[in-house]
Amino acid sequence: MIASLLGFIVGFVAGRWDRSAVKVSKESLGPDGKPLVAKSNSPNEITTSGKTAVAVRGRITFQNDSGERKPDRGARVLLLPEKRAGTTKLAVTGFRSADADADGQVAAASLRALGGDVAIVDDAGNFESTALKPGTYRVLALSHFQPRDDKAPIEVSVRALLESYFDKPEQLLGKCRYQFAELKVSGQDAALWDHLFERE
């Protein structure tokens, strides 16, 4: 009698356990019958919404022989902080449009280490930078297509700034037309800066 009762209880409990297990298994399946995958709450997970904010964006163009405004593809835009970090002077190799891509990557990394950045103008004439902290910057745009006389004197303010960053500033400018300006980065909305290199 006792043995029969124990057998009934064990069978009843086992049956409930099996049904519970089946229920959990069914709840683990999606509408398509495939297992559901739990979402991670890890802070290290990369999401598409976590995009780096753009600090500066703009457009660089030049005026061709026909007077048309064209994208200055390949032009360089140097963003130099008013108060730079460190005292090391940089080589100019990699900051010019004719330099190799590998040299350009090294140059960009070195300028970012000093708190600045360099952007390359794309086929549409646009550029942007995400590497800048809020503050005041000096912008130096170097045209790819609009030339200048390499013997023409460099503005005193431009030379003074470039000498604090580069070992041979005159080689940085070379035969490229340049534009020098001041820009404030807020850290919120992207600062905008456009320039047209007109024919002389």
N, C-alpha and C positions, 0 to 999 in steps of 0.2 A: 504493500500500500504506500509506504513512505517512498520507496524507490520509484513507483509510478508517478507520485506527486512531484518528486524532484525532477524527473524526466520531463514532465509537463512544463514546469517552471523554466527549466533550462531551454527547452524548445521555444517557449513563448518569448523569452528574452532574446534568444538568438534571432528569432524571426523579426522582432522589432528592430534589432541592430542592423539586420540585412536591409530592411526597408529604409531605415535612416540613411544607410550608406548609399543606397540607390538614389534616394532623394537628393543628397548632396552632389552625387555624380551628375544627375540631370541638371541641377542648378549651375554646374560648372561648365555647361555647354551653351554656346550661343545659338541664335535662331537658325544658323546654317549647320548646326550639329557639330561645329568645331569647338575645341576647348577655348575658354576665355583666358586671356593673358592679363595678369594684374598690372596696373600702371605703377611705375616707380615714382616715389615722392622725393627721390634723392636730389639734393641741391646740385649735384654734379651732372645731372642729366641736361643735355643741350636741347633747347626747344627753339622752334622757328621764331617765337615771339621775343626771344632774348637777343635782338640785334643790337650791335654797337651803334650808338648815336653818332651822327655825322656832325663834326664840329665846324667845318668850313666846306662850302661848295660854291662852284661858279663856272664860268665859261670864258675861254680864251680864243679869240679869233684874230684873223689878219686880213688886210686888204690886198687883194692880188693886183696884177697889172691891169686888169679890166675894171678895177674899182669895186669888185664884188667882195662881200664879206664871207670868208671861208673859215672852217674850223682849223685852229693852229695845232693840228694833230702832232703829238710827240713833244710839245712844249713842256717845259718844267716850271712848276710853281713851288718855290721854296718858302717855307713858313718858319721864320726865325723869331724865337721869343725875345721880348725886350730885355728880360733878365735871364740869361742863359745859365745852364748848369755846367760846371767844370770849366777848364781853361784850355783844353786840348784844341789845337787848330786842325781842321780837316783838310784832306787832299781834295782837289776839285774833281778828280776822276770819278765818274759815276753820276755827277750832277748835270752833265751836258747831254743833249739829245743824241749826239753821235756816239756816246759811250756804250759799251757792251751792257747787256741786261744784268749779267752777274755783278759787274762793277756798280750798276745802279742799285742793286739790292743791298750791297755792302754800304754804299753811301747813305741810303735811306736809313739803315739801321744805326749808323753812326750819328746822324743828325737827330734821330729820335732819342738817342741816349742823352743828347744835350737839351732835350725838351722841345725840339722842333719837328718838322716833317717836310717831305718833298712829295708832290703829287705829279703824276704824268697825265697830260691832257689826252683824252680818248678821241676816237674817230669823229665823234659829234662835237668835239670842242669842249666837252665837260670835264671837270675834275672835282675831287672831293677828298677830305681828310678826316679820319676818325681818331687820330693819335694825339690830339691836342687837349691840354687842360685849359680851364678858363684863364684869361689874361690878355695882355696886349702883345701883338705880333707885328713883325715887319714882313711884308709880302714882297717877294722878288720873282717876277715872272720873266722867264727867258724864252723868247720866241724861237720856234723851230724854222719858220719860213721867212720871217722878216729880218733882213740883215742890217748890220750897222758897220760903220768904219771902225775897225779894231784899234785905230790910232786916235779915235775921238776921245777927249778927256772924260773921265768918270766923275759923276757928281760927288762932291766932297762928302755928303751925308751917306751916300751909298758905299763909297770906298771905306769910310770909317767903320761902318757896320760889318762889311764883308771881311775887313782885316781882323776883326775880333773873332771871326769864325773860320776863315780859310787861310791856308798858307800862301796861295797865289791868286788873289781875287781877280786880277786882270785876265788870267787864263780862264776863269769861270765865265766871265762875260764874253770874252773872245769877240767874234763877229756877229753875235746875236743881239738883236734889239732887246731891251729890257724895260720893265716898268717897276717902279718902287712905290710902295704905299704902306699905310698903317691899317691894322685890322684888330678889332676887339672880339674876342671869343667869350661868349657868356656862359657856356656850359649847358644851355637850355636849347634855344632855337639855333639852327645852323646859321653861321655868319655867311653872308653872300658877297661875292666879289667877282665882277666881270671886267674884262678889258679887251679892247680892240687895238691891235697894232696897225696903225695907219701907214700908208706909204709916205715917205718923206719927199 
